[in-house]
Amino acid sequence: MSTGNVEERLASLENEVAELKRRLQSEQPASDAWKKTFGMFADDDGFDELLDEGRAYRDEQNSSTDN
């Protein structure tokens, strides 16, 4: 690999990182962004089932390590 090629690739990566940093700084979420999703699964039977299945899986994993 030629030195010029490495330098070009490095410059390209540096530009991409700078662009990503710029985007992150300009698109900071509001500190209360969690309020938009809070309660979105209230009264959702599917979500309740998901929680139950997750709990059962964890209980199963814990009981199998206790033996």
Sine and cosine of phi, psi and omega as CSV:
sin_phi,cos_phi,sin_psi,cos_psi,sin_omega,cos_omega
0.00,0.00,0.76,-0.65,-0.04,-1.00
-0.97,0.23,0.43,-0.90,-0.01,-1.00
-0.89,0.46,-0.63,0.78,0.02,-1.00
-0.87,0.49,-0.64,0.77,0.00,-1.00
-0.91,0.42,-0.68,0.74,0.01,-1.00
-0.90,0.43,-0.68,0.73,0.00,-1.00
-0.90,0.44,-0.63,0.78,0.04,-1.00
-0.91,0.41,-0.68,0.73,0.01,-1.00
-0.91,0.42,-0.65,0.76,0.02,-1.00
-0.90,0.43,-0.69,0.73,0.03,-1.00
-0.88,0.47,-0.65,0.76,0.03,-1.00
-0.89,0.45,-0.70,0.71,0.02,-1.00
-0.90,0.43,-0.65,0.76,0.03,-1.00
-0.88,0.47,-0.64,0.77,0.03,-1.00
-0.91,0.42,-0.66,0.75,0.00,-1.00
-0.91,0.41,-0.66,0.75,0.02,-1.00
-0.90,0.44,-0.68,0.73,0.03,-1.00
-0.88,0.48,-0.66,0.75,0.02,-1.00
-0.91,0.42,-0.68,0.73,0.03,-1.00
-0.89,0.46,-0.67,0.74,0.04,-1.00
-0.88,0.47,-0.66,0.75,0.00,-1.00
-0.89,0.46,-0.68,0.73,0.01,-1.00
-0.90,0.44,-0.69,0.72,0.00,-1.00
-0.88,0.47,-0.63,0.77,-0.01,-1.00
-0.94,0.34,-0.54,0.84,-0.05,-1.00
-1.00,0.04,-0.24,0.97,-0.08,-1.00
-0.89,-0.46,0.64,0.77,0.01,-1.00
-0.94,0.35,0.77,-0.64,0.03,-1.00
-0.94,0.35,0.45,-0.89,0.06,-1.00
-0.91,0.43,0.51,-0.86,-0.04,-1.00
-0.91,0.42,-0.33,0.94,0.02,-1.00
-0.96,-0.27,0.45,0.90,-0.01,-1.00
-0.88,0.47,-0.45,0.89,-0.01,-1.00
-0.89,0.45,-0.41,0.91,-0.03,-1.00
-0.91,0.40,-0.41,0.91,0.00,-1.00
-0.94,0.35,-0.45,0.89,-0.05,-1.00
-0.95,-0.31,-0.19,0.98,-0.03,-1.00
-0.87,0.49,0.81,-0.58,0.06,-1.00
0.99,0.14,0.12,0.99,-0.07,-1.00
-0.93,0.37,-0.27,0.96,0.02,-1.00
-0.96,-0.30,0.25,0.97,0.03,-1.00
-0.88,0.48,0.68,-0.73,0.01,-1.00
0.86,0.51,0.49,0.87,0.03,-1.00
-0.97,-0.25,0.96,-0.28,-0.05,-1.00
-0.87,0.48,-0.59,0.81,0.01,-1.00
-0.90,0.44,-0.64,0.77,0.01,-1.00
-0.93,0.36,-0.65,0.76,0.05,-1.00
-0.87,0.49,-0.65,0.76,0.04,-1.00
-0.90,0.44,-0.66,0.75,0.04,-1.00
-0.86,0.51,-0.70,0.71,0.03,-1.00
-0.89,0.46,-0.68,0.73,0.01,-1.00
-0.88,0.47,-0.69,0.72,0.01,-1.00
-0.90,0.44,-0.66,0.75,0.04,-1.00
-0.89,0.45,-0.67,0.74,0.03,-1.00
-0.90,0.44,-0.69,0.72,0.01,-1.00
-0.89,0.46,-0.65,0.76,0.01,-1.00
-0.90,0.44,-0.72,0.69,0.01,-1.00
-0.89,0.46,-0.66,0.75,0.02,-1.00
-0.88,0.47,-0.67,0.74,0.03,-1.00
-0.89,0.46,-0.69,0.73,0.00,-1.00
-0.91,0.42,-0.65,0.76,0.01,-1.00
-0.92,0.39,-0.63,0.77,-0.02,-1.00
-0.94,0.33,-0.51,0.86,0.00,-1.00
-0.97,0.25,-0.41,0.91,0.04,-1.00
-1.00,0.06,-0.29,0.96,0.02,-1.00
-0.97,0.25,-0.37,0.93,-0.06,-1.00
-0.97,0.24,0.00,0.00,0.00,0.00
